[in-house]
C-alpha cells in the first residue's frame, strides 16, 4: 500500500480523480493522501469535503489518522447518504412489530460508515460487519479503533462466519446489502442488481438460507435508476418492499434504498 501522493509516472500531471481512476485504475489499492481525497471530491462532485465519513469531513478524519483506499473512497457511503439511510431504516423499523433486540448486519462492511449511521438511528441495537478483503479489513479495523466505535468487524465471508456464530435467537436482523457495484452501474441502463459482486439476489438467498425463520429487514443500497428485470428478481424474494431515492445530488447521481421484509410483520393496529 502506498500513499505518497506523487504525480503520475514520468512527471506527467495527475489525471482527473474520478470513479474510474480510484475504483478501477492505478489508485484502487492506494492509501489516499488528504490531497487526493479532496481532489476526488472536487474533480468528481465539485466538493472537496464529499468523502465525509463517521460524521467528520476529510481534513478532520485524516487528521485523526483515519485512512481510506482509493476504491473505498469511491464505494463507501458518505455521511450525508449514510445518515439518510439510517433515518429511513429507523422509520421502517418503527412500523414493524416490536422485538427484544435488533442486530444490524453488514456483509460487505468496507469502511463501516453506513453501519455506524444505522446504529446511531437504532439506539440499543448492535452491529456486526464482515469484510473479506484483507487490505480493507485492516484499514477499517484500525479506523474503528481510533474512533472507539462499538462495531465488531470480522475478517472473512459472512456466509461462513454467520453460520459459525449466529446472533441471539430472539434477535431480529437488519441486513444492509451493498456489495461492490463495480461495472454493474451503467449511466444509461441504471444499476443491475444481478451484476454486483456478488449479485444481490444471491446475497438475499444466502441470508435466507442461514436464517429461514428469522424476522428480517433487508436494506439494499440502489441507484436512482435500477434495471427493471433485476429489481423484479430482488422484490420477488421479499414480502413487502419499498423503494426510496434520496435527492441529495444532481440528477443521475442519486442513490436510494430498497427496503424489504421477510417474517417481520407490521405493528398491530
Phi and psi restraints in degrees (value plus and minus 20) as a CYANA .aco file:
   2 UNK   PHI    -147.6  -107.6
   2 UNK   PSI     138.3   178.3
   3 UNK   PHI    -178.4  -138.4
   3 UNK   PSI      20.9    60.9
   4 UNK   PHI    -104.4   -64.4
   4 UNK   PSI     -32.9     7.1
   5 UNK   PHI      49.2    89.2
   5 UNK   PSI      -3.9    36.1
   6 UNK   PHI     -92.2   -52.2
   6 UNK   PSI     142.7   182.7
   7 UNK   PHI     -93.5   -53.5
   7 UNK   PSI    -192.3  -152.3
   8 UNK   PHI     -89.5   -49.5
   8 UNK   PSI     137.8   177.8
   9 UNK   PHI     -74.7   -34.7
   9 UNK   PSI     123.8   163.8
  10 UNK   PHI      61.0   101.0
  10 UNK   PSI     -11.7    28.3
  11 UNK   PHI      61.2   101.2
  11 UNK   PSI     -15.8    24.2
  12 UNK   PHI     -89.6   -49.6
  12 UNK   PSI     131.3   171.3
  13 UNK   PHI     -84.3   -44.3
  13 UNK   PSI     130.2   170.2
  14 UNK   PHI     -80.1   -40.1
  14 UNK   PSI     124.1   164.1
  15 UNK   PHI     -92.4   -52.4
  15 UNK   PSI     153.9   193.9
  16 UNK   PHI     -77.6   -37.6
  16 UNK   PSI     113.2   153.2
  17 UNK   PHI    -107.2   -67.2
  17 UNK   PSI      73.6   113.6
  18 UNK   PHI    -150.1  -110.1
  18 UNK   PSI    -193.9  -153.9
  19 UNK   PHI     -77.9   -37.9
  19 UNK   PSI     -60.0   -20.0
  20 UNK   PHI     -83.7   -43.7
  20 UNK   PSI     -62.9   -22.9
  21 UNK   PHI     -90.3   -50.3
  21 UNK   PSI     -66.1   -26.1
  22 UNK   PHI    -102.1   -62.1
  22 UNK   PSI     -50.9   -10.9
  23 UNK   PHI    -113.8   -73.8
  23 UNK   PSI     -60.9   -20.9
  24 UNK   PHI    -134.5   -94.5
  24 UNK   PSI     -29.8    10.2
  25 UNK   PHI    -122.5   -82.5
  25 UNK   PSI    -177.0  -137.0
  26 UNK   PHI     -92.4   -52.4
  26 UNK   PSI     -33.0     7.0
  27 UNK   PHI    -117.0   -77.0
  27 UNK   PSI      -9.8    30.2
  28 UNK   PHI     -75.6   -35.6
  28 UNK   PSI     -68.7   -28.7
  29 UNK   PHI    -125.5   -85.5
  29 UNK   PSI       5.6    45.6
  30 UNK   PHI    -116.0   -76.0
  30 UNK   PSI     108.8   148.8
  31 UNK   PHI     -95.8   -55.8
  31 UNK   PSI      95.6   135.6
  32 UNK   PHI     -94.0   -54.0
  32 UNK   PSI     120.6   160.6
  33 UNK   PHI     -97.6   -57.6
  33 UNK   PSI     147.7   187.7
  34 UNK   PHI     -79.9   -39.9
  34 UNK   PSI     -61.2   -21.2
  35 UNK   PHI     -80.4   -40.4
  35 UNK   PSI     -59.9   -19.9
  36 UNK   PHI     -89.5   -49.5
  36 UNK   PSI     -59.2   -19.2
  37 UNK   PHI     -81.8   -41.8
  37 UNK   PSI     -66.3   -26.3
  38 UNK   PHI     -89.3   -49.3
  38 UNK   PSI     -54.9   -14.9
  39 UNK   PHI     -88.5   -48.5
  39 UNK   PSI     -59.3   -19.3
  40 UNK   PHI     -77.9   -37.9
  40 UNK   PSI     -64.1   -24.1
  41 UNK   PHI     -81.9   -41.9
  41 UNK   PSI     -63.9   -23.9
  42 UNK   PHI     -88.8   -48.8
  42 UNK   PSI     -68.1   -28.1
  43 UNK   PHI     -85.8   -45.8
  43 UNK   PSI     -56.7   -16.7
  44 UNK   PHI    -116.8   -76.8
  44 UNK   PSI     -48.2    -8.2
  45 UNK   PHI    -153.0  -113.0
  45 UNK   PSI     -20.0    20.0
  46 UNK   PHI      48.2    88.2
  46 UNK   PSI       4.3    44.3
  47 UNK   PHI    -167.7  -127.7
  47 UNK   PSI      90.8   130.8
  48 UNK   PHI     -83.6   -43.6
  48 UNK   PSI     -42.4    -2.4
  49 UNK   PHI    -117.3   -77.3
  49 UNK   PSI      -2.5    37.5
  50 UNK   PHI     -77.1   -37.1
  50 UNK   PSI     -62.8   -22.8
  51 UNK   PHI    -107.5   -67.5
  51 UNK   PSI      45.6    85.6
  52 UNK   PHI    -112.0   -72.0
  52 UNK   PSI     107.2   147.2
  53 UNK   PHI    -155.2  -115.2
  53 UNK   PSI     134.8   174.8
  54 UNK   PHI      37.4    77.4
  54 UNK   PSI       6.1    46.1
  55 UNK   PHI      59.1    99.1
  55 UNK   PSI      -3.3    36.7
  56 UNK   PHI    -148.8  -108.8
  56 UNK   PSI     118.9   158.9
  57 UNK   PHI     -92.4   -52.4
  57 UNK   PSI     143.2   183.2
  58 UNK   PHI     -72.9   -32.9
  58 UNK   PSI     -65.2   -25.2
  59 UNK   PHI     -80.1   -40.1
  59 UNK   PSI     -55.4   -15.4
  60 UNK   PHI     -97.3   -57.3
  60 UNK   PSI     -66.1   -26.1
  61 UNK   PHI     -89.1   -49.1
  61 UNK   PSI     -55.5   -15.5
  62 UNK   PHI     -87.2   -47.2
  62 UNK   PSI     -57.9   -17.9
  63 UNK   PHI     -84.1   -44.1
  63 UNK   PSI     -46.0    -6.0
  64 UNK   PHI    -104.9   -64.9
  64 UNK   PSI     -21.2    18.8
  65 UNK   PHI      78.6   118.6
  65 UNK   PSI     -17.5    22.5
  66 UNK   PHI     -90.9   -50.9
  66 UNK   PSI     118.5   158.5
  67 UNK   PHI    -154.9  -114.9
  67 UNK   PSI     126.4   166.4
  68 UNK   PHI    -150.5  -110.5
  68 UNK   PSI     124.9   164.9
  69 UNK   PHI     -94.4   -54.4
  69 UNK   PSI     141.8   181.8
  70 UNK   PHI     -76.4   -36.4
  70 UNK   PSI     -66.5   -26.5
  71 UNK   PHI     -86.7   -46.7
  71 UNK   PSI     -53.2   -13.2
  72 UNK   PHI     -89.4   -49.4
  72 UNK   PSI     -57.5   -17.5
  73 UNK   PHI     -80.7   -40.7
  73 UNK   PSI     -54.4   -14.4
  74 UNK   PHI     -98.3   -58.3
  74 UNK   PSI     -65.1   -25.1
  75 UNK   PHI    -112.5   -72.5
  75 UNK   PSI     -31.4     8.6
  76 UNK   PHI     -88.8   -48.8
  76 UNK   PSI     133.6   173.6
  77 UNK   PHI    -111.6   -71.6
  77 UNK   PSI      89.8   129.8
  78 UNK   PHI     -87.2   -47.2
  78 UNK   PSI     145.6   185.6
  79 UNK   PHI     -73.8   -33.8
  79 UNK   PSI     -68.5   -28.5
  80 UNK   PHI     -81.3   -41.3
  80 UNK   PSI     -56.4   -16.4
  81 UNK   PHI     -99.7   -59.7
  81 UNK   PSI     -63.0   -23.0
  82 UNK   PHI     -82.2   -42.2
  82 UNK   PSI     -58.4   -18.4
  83 UNK   PHI     -83.6   -43.6
  83 UNK   PSI     -63.6   -23.6
  84 UNK   PHI     -84.0   -44.0
  84 UNK   PSI     -59.7   -19.7
  85 UNK   PHI     -82.6   -42.6
  85 UNK   PSI     -64.5   -24.5
  86 UNK   PHI     -78.9   -38.9
  86 UNK   PSI     -61.3   -21.3
  87 UNK   PHI     -85.7   -45.7
  87 UNK   PSI     -59.9   -19.9
  88 UNK   PHI     -87.0   -47.0
  88 UNK   PSI     -59.1   -19.1
  89 UNK   PHI     -83.5   -43.5
  89 UNK   PSI     -65.2   -25.2
  90 UNK   PHI     -81.3   -41.3
  90 UNK   PSI     -58.2   -18.2
  91 UNK   PHI     -83.6   -43.6
  91 UNK   PSI     -62.8   -22.8
  92 UNK   PHI     -86.9   -46.9
  92 UNK   PSI     -65.5   -25.5
  93 UNK   PHI     -80.6   -40.6
  93 UNK   PSI     -55.6   -15.6
  94 UNK   PHI     -83.4   -43.4
  94 UNK   PSI     -39.6     0.4
  95 UNK   PHI    -112.5   -72.5
  95 UNK   PSI     -28.8    11.2
  96 UNK   PHI    -114.9   -74.9
  96 UNK   PSI     142.3   182.3
  97 UNK   PHI     -82.2   -42.2
  97 UNK   PSI     123.8   163.8
  98 UNK   PHI     -81.7   -41.7
  98 UNK   PSI     128.3   168.3
  99 UNK   PHI    -154.3  -114.3
  99 UNK   PSI     135.9   175.9
 100 UNK   PHI     -82.6   -42.6
 100 UNK   PSI     -58.2   -18.2
 101 UNK   PHI    -176.8  -136.8
 101 UNK   PSI     139.0   179.0
 102 UNK   PHI    -146.1  -106.1
 102 UNK   PSI     111.7   151.7
 103 UNK   PHI    -133.1   -93.1
 103 UNK   PSI     107.7   147.7
 104 UNK   PHI    -119.5   -79.5
 104 UNK   PSI     101.7   141.7
 105 UNK   PHI    -127.7   -87.7
 105 UNK   PSI     118.1   158.1
 106 UNK   PHI    -147.7  -107.7
 106 UNK   PSI      76.7   116.7
 107 UNK   PHI     -85.4   -45.4
 107 UNK   PSI     -41.0    -1.0
 108 UNK   PHI    -149.2  -109.2
 108 UNK   PSI      48.7    88.7
 109 UNK   PHI     -85.7   -45.7
 109 UNK   PSI     -56.3   -16.3
 110 UNK   PHI      36.0    76.0
 110 UNK   PSI    -140.9  -100.9
 111 UNK   PHI     -96.7   -56.7
 111 UNK   PSI     -34.0     6.0
 112 UNK   PHI      50.0    90.0
 112 UNK   PSI      -4.7    35.3
 113 UNK   PHI     -88.8   -48.8
 113 UNK   PSI     -60.7   -20.7
 114 UNK   PHI     -86.8   -46.8
 114 UNK   PSI     -59.6   -19.6
 115 UNK   PHI     -79.4   -39.4
 115 UNK   PSI     -62.8   -22.8
 116 UNK   PHI     -75.9   -35.9
 116 UNK   PSI     -65.9   -25.9
 117 UNK   PHI     -95.6   -55.6
 117 UNK   PSI     -55.4   -15.4
 118 UNK   PHI     -83.6   -43.6
 118 UNK   PSI     -63.3   -23.3
 119 UNK   PHI     -82.7   -42.7
 119 UNK   PSI     -56.3   -16.3
 120 UNK   PHI     -81.3   -41.3
 120 UNK   PSI     -53.8   -13.8
 121 UNK   PHI    -113.4   -73.4
 121 UNK   PSI     -23.4    16.6
 122 UNK   PHI    -142.2  -102.2
 122 UNK   PSI      54.7    94.7
 123 UNK   PHI     -75.0   -35.0
 123 UNK   PSI     116.9   156.9
 124 UNK   PHI      70.7   110.7
 124 UNK   PSI     -31.6     8.4
 125 UNK   PHI    -102.8   -62.8
 125 UNK   PSI     143.1   183.1
 126 UNK   PHI    -142.2  -102.2
 126 UNK   PSI     135.1   175.1
 127 UNK   PHI    -139.4   -99.4
 127 UNK   PSI     123.7   163.7
 128 UNK   PHI    -157.1  -117.1
 128 UNK   PSI      98.9   138.9
 129 UNK   PHI    -134.4   -94.4
 129 UNK   PSI     134.8   174.8
 130 UNK   PHI    -150.7  -110.7
 130 UNK   PSI     114.7   154.7
 131 UNK   PHI    -160.3  -120.3
 131 UNK   PSI     101.0   141.0
 132 UNK   PHI    -103.2   -63.2
 132 UNK   PSI     -54.6   -14.6
 133 UNK   PHI     -94.3   -54.3
 133 UNK   PSI     103.8   143.8
 134 UNK   PHI     -84.9   -44.9
 134 UNK   PSI     -55.4   -15.4
 135 UNK   PHI     -89.0   -49.0
 135 UNK   PSI     -65.2   -25.2
 136 UNK   PHI     -85.7   -45.7
 136 UNK   PSI     -62.3   -22.3
 137 UNK   PHI     -79.7   -39.7
 137 UNK   PSI     -64.9   -24.9
 138 UNK   PHI     -80.3   -40.3
 138 UNK   PSI     -68.1   -28.1
 139 UNK   PHI     -88.0   -48.0
 139 UNK   PSI     -64.2   -24.2
 140 UNK   PHI     -83.7   -43.7
 140 UNK   PSI     -62.9   -22.9
 141 UNK   PHI     -80.7   -40.7
 141 UNK   PSI     -61.7   -21.7
 142 UNK   PHI     -87.5   -47.5
 142 UNK   PSI     -60.5   -20.5
 143 UNK   PHI     -81.1   -41.1
 143 UNK   PSI     -65.1   -25.1
 144 UNK   PHI     -84.3   -44.3
 144 UNK   PSI     -57.5   -17.5
 145 UNK   PHI     -85.3   -45.3
 145 UNK   PSI     -60.7   -20.7
 146 UNK   PHI     -83.9   -43.9
 146 UNK   PSI     -53.9   -13.9
 147 UNK   PHI    -111.3   -71.3
 147 UNK   PSI     -32.0     8.0
 148 UNK   PHI      48.9    88.9
 148 UNK   PSI      12.1    52.1
 149 UNK   PHI     -97.6   -57.6
 149 UNK   PSI     115.1   155.1
 150 UNK   PHI    -102.1   -62.1
 150 UNK   PSI      39.1    79.1
 151 UNK   PHI    -140.8  -100.8
 151 UNK   PSI     110.7   150.7
 152 UNK   PHI    -112.8   -72.8
 152 UNK   PSI     101.7   141.7
 153 UNK   PHI    -134.4   -94.4
 153 UNK   PSI     104.0   144.0
 154 UNK   PHI    -130.5   -90.5
 154 UNK   PSI     124.4   164.4
 155 UNK   PHI    -114.7   -74.7
 155 UNK   PSI      96.2   136.2
 156 UNK   PHI     122.6   162.6
 156 UNK   PSI    -199.5  -159.5
 157 UNK   PHI     -98.0   -58.0
 157 UNK   PSI     118.1   158.1
 158 UNK   PHI     -83.2   -43.2
 158 UNK   PSI     -53.4   -13.4
 159 UNK   PHI     -80.4   -40.4
 159 UNK   PSI     -70.2   -30.2
 160 UNK   PHI     -87.8   -47.8
 160 UNK   PSI     -66.9   -26.9
 161 UNK   PHI     -88.3   -48.3
 161 UNK   PSI     -57.4   -17.4
 162 UNK   PHI     -88.0   -48.0
 162 UNK   PSI     -55.2   -15.2
 163 UNK   PHI     -88.5   -48.5
 163 UNK   PSI     -53.2   -13.2
 164 UNK   PHI     -97.8   -57.8
 164 UNK   PSI     -53.4   -13.4
 165 UNK   PHI    -162.6  -122.6
 165 UNK   PSI      53.8    93.8
 166 UNK   PHI     -88.0   -48.0
 166 UNK   PSI     133.2   173.2
 167 UNK   PHI     -82.5   -42.5
 167 UNK   PSI     145.2   185.2
 168 UNK   PHI     -70.4   -30.4
 168 UNK   PSI     119.6   159.6
 169 UNK   PHI     -82.8   -42.8
 169 UNK   PSI     -42.3    -2.3
 170 UNK   PHI    -110.3   -70.3
 170 UNK   PSI     -18.3    21.7
 171 UNK   PHI    -105.8   -65.8
 171 UNK   PSI     117.1   157.1
 172 UNK   PHI    -103.4   -63.4
 172 UNK   PSI     132.6   172.6
 173 UNK   PHI    -137.3   -97.3
 173 UNK   PSI     108.4   148.4
 174 UNK   PHI    -122.6   -82.6
 174 UNK   PSI      99.2   139.2
 175 UNK   PHI    -133.6   -93.6
 175 UNK   PSI      91.4   131.4
 176 UNK   PHI    -107.5   -67.5
 176 UNK   PSI      97.2   137.2
 177 UNK   PHI    -130.6   -90.6
 177 UNK   PSI      86.6   126.6
 178 UNK   PHI    -166.7  -126.7
 178 UNK   PSI      48.2    88.2
 179 UNK   PHI     -87.6   -47.6
 179 UNK   PSI     141.1   181.1
 180 UNK   PHI     -74.2   -34.2
 180 UNK   PSI     113.5   153.5
 181 UNK   PHI     -97.7   -57.7
 181 UNK   PSI     -58.1   -18.1
 182 UNK   PHI      35.3    75.3
 182 UNK   PSI    -142.4  -102.4
 183 UNK   PHI    -115.0   -75.0
 183 UNK   PSI      -9.5    30.5
 184 UNK   PHI     -90.2   -50.2
 184 UNK   PSI     -39.1     0.9
 185 UNK   PHI    -114.5   -74.5
 185 UNK   PSI      97.4   137.4
 186 UNK   PHI    -134.5   -94.5
 186 UNK   PSI     108.1   148.1
 187 UNK   PHI     -81.9   -41.9
 187 UNK   PSI     -47.5    -7.5
 188 UNK   PHI    -109.3   -69.3
 188 UNK   PSI     -63.4   -23.4
 189 UNK   PHI    -109.1   -69.1
 189 UNK   PSI     -41.3    -1.3
 190 UNK   PHI      76.6   116.6
 190 UNK   PSI    -184.5  -144.5
 191 UNK   PHI    -111.1   -71.1
 191 UNK   PSI     103.9   143.9
 192 UNK   PHI    -111.3   -71.3
 192 UNK   PSI      86.4   126.4
 193 UNK   PHI     -87.8   -47.8
 193 UNK   PSI     -34.2     5.8
 194 UNK   PHI    -114.3   -74.3
 194 UNK   PSI     -19.2    20.8
 195 UNK   PHI    -136.2   -96.2
 195 UNK   PSI     -14.7    25.3
 196 UNK   PHI     -90.0   -50.0
 196 UNK   PSI     153.4   193.4
 197 UNK   PHI    -140.6  -100.6
 197 UNK   PSI      78.3   118.3
 198 UNK   PHI    -101.3   -61.3
 198 UNK   PSI     151.7   191.7
 199 UNK   PHI     -81.1   -41.1
 199 UNK   PSI     120.6   160.6
 200 UNK   PHI     -82.5   -42.5
 200 UNK   PSI     -61.3   -21.3
 201 UNK   PHI     -77.0   -37.0
 201 UNK   PSI     -55.2   -15.2
 202 UNK   PHI     -85.7   -45.7
 202 UNK   PSI     -60.2   -20.2
 203 UNK   PHI     -82.4   -42.4
 203 UNK   PSI     -65.9   -25.9
 204 UNK   PHI     -80.1   -40.1
 204 UNK   PSI     -65.5   -25.5
 205 UNK   PHI     -80.5   -40.5
 205 UNK   PSI     -59.9   -19.9
 206 UNK   PHI     -88.8   -48.8
 206 UNK   PSI     -61.2   -21.2
 207 UNK   PHI     -84.3   -44.3
 207 UNK   PSI     -62.8   -22.8
 208 UNK   PHI     -84.8   -44.8
 208 UNK   PSI     -52.6   -12.6
 209 UNK   PHI     -87.8   -47.8
 209 UNK   PSI     -53.6   -13.6
 210 UNK   PHI     -98.7   -58.7
 210 UNK   PSI     -57.3   -17.3
 211 UNK   PHI    -145.4  -105.4
 211 UNK   PSI      47.3    87.3
 212 UNK   PHI     -87.3   -47.3
 212 UNK   PSI     -42.6    -2.6
 213 UNK   PHI    -134.8   -94.8
 213 UNK   PSI      -9.1    30.9
 214 UNK   PHI    -102.2   -62.2
 214 UNK   PSI     138.6   178.6
 215 UNK   PHI    -103.1   -63.1
 215 UNK   PSI      99.9   139.9
 216 UNK   PHI    -148.6  -108.6
 216 UNK   PSI     119.3   159.3
 217 UNK   PHI    -144.3  -104.3
 217 UNK   PSI      93.5   133.5
 218 UNK   PHI    -108.9   -68.9
 218 UNK   PSI     113.0   153.0
 219 UNK   PHI    -141.0  -101.0
 219 UNK   PSI      84.2   124.2
 220 UNK   PHI    -127.9   -87.9
 220 UNK   PSI     100.3   140.3
 221 UNK   PHI     -96.5   -56.5
 221 UNK   PSI     110.2   150.2
 222 UNK   PHI    -152.3  -112.3
 222 UNK   PSI     151.7   191.7
 223 UNK   PHI    -114.0   -74.0
 223 UNK   PSI     144.4   184.4
 224 UNK   PHI     -83.1   -43.1
 224 UNK   PSI     -43.8    -3.8
 225 UNK   PHI    -139.2   -99.2
 225 UNK   PSI     101.6   141.6
 226 UNK   PHI    -138.8   -98.8
 226 UNK   PSI     116.3   156.3
 227 UNK   PHI     -79.9   -39.9
 227 UNK   PSI     101.4   141.4
 228 UNK   PHI     -78.0   -38.0
 228 UNK   PSI     -63.6   -23.6
 229 UNK   PHI     -84.0   -44.0
 229 UNK   PSI     -58.4   -18.4
 230 UNK   PHI     -89.7   -49.7
 230 UNK   PSI     -53.7   -13.7
 231 UNK   PHI     -84.2   -44.2
 231 UNK   PSI     -61.8   -21.8
 232 UNK   PHI     -83.6   -43.6
 232 UNK   PSI     -56.8   -16.8
 233 UNK   PHI     -80.8   -40.8
 233 UNK   PSI     -61.5   -21.5
 234 UNK   PHI     -93.0   -53.0
 234 UNK   PSI     -68.7   -28.7
 235 UNK   PHI     -81.1   -41.1
 235 UNK   PSI     -51.5   -11.5
 236 UNK   PHI     -87.1   -47.1
 236 UNK   PSI     -35.9     4.1
 237 UNK   PHI    -111.5   -71.5
 237 UNK   PSI     -27.8    12.2
 238 UNK   PHI    -139.6   -99.6
 238 UNK   PSI     138.3   178.3
 239 UNK   PHI    -106.6   -66.6
 239 UNK   PSI     -62.6   -22.6
 240 UNK   PHI    -160.4  -120.4
 240 UNK   PSI      98.5   138.5
 241 UNK   PHI    -142.6  -102.6
 241 UNK   PSI     134.9   174.9
 242 UNK   PHI    -168.6  -128.6
 242 UNK   PSI     108.0   148.0
 243 UNK   PHI    -124.9   -84.9
 243 UNK   PSI     108.8   148.8
 244 UNK   PHI    -152.9  -112.9
 244 UNK   PSI     106.3   146.3
 245 UNK   PHI    -124.7   -84.7
 245 UNK   PSI     113.2   153.2
 246 UNK   PHI    -112.6   -72.6
 246 UNK   PSI     102.4   142.4
 247 UNK   PHI    -110.7   -70.7
 247 UNK   PSI      54.9    94.9
 248 UNK   PHI    -127.2   -87.2
 248 UNK   PSI     -37.4     2.6
 249 UNK   PHI    -148.8  -108.8
 249 UNK   PSI    -195.4  -155.4
 250 UNK   PHI     -86.9   -46.9
 250 UNK   PSI     133.7   173.7
 251 UNK   PHI     -72.3   -32.3
 251 UNK   PSI     116.2   156.2
 252 UNK   PHI      74.2   114.2
 252 UNK   PSI     -29.3    10.7
 253 UNK   PHI    -142.0  -102.0
 253 UNK   PSI     -11.7    28.3
 254 UNK   PHI    -105.8   -65.8
 254 UNK   PSI     130.3   170.3
 255 UNK   PHI    -133.3   -93.3
 255 UNK   PSI     150.2   190.2
 256 UNK   PHI    -176.7  -136.7
 256 UNK   PSI    -192.0  -152.0
 257 UNK   PHI    -154.6  -114.6
 257 UNK   PSI     123.0   163.0
 258 UNK   PHI    -126.4   -86.4
 258 UNK   PSI      96.6   136.6
 259 UNK   PHI    -123.5   -83.5
 259 UNK   PSI     113.7   153.7
 260 UNK   PHI    -169.4  -129.4
 260 UNK   PSI     119.4   159.4
 261 UNK   PHI    -125.6   -85.6
 261 UNK   PSI     137.7   177.7
 262 UNK   PHI    -163.5  -123.5
 262 UNK   PSI      96.6   136.6
 263 UNK   PHI      54.9    94.9
 263 UNK   PSI     -11.0    29.0
 264 UNK   PHI    -143.2  -103.2
 264 UNK   PSI      85.0   125.0
 265 UNK   PHI    -104.5   -64.5
 265 UNK   PSI     145.0   185.0
 266 UNK   PHI     -88.2   -48.2
 266 UNK   PSI     136.8   176.8
 267 UNK   PHI     -79.4   -39.4
 267 UNK   PSI     129.4   169.4
 268 UNK   PHI     -89.8   -49.8
 268 UNK   PSI     124.4   164.4
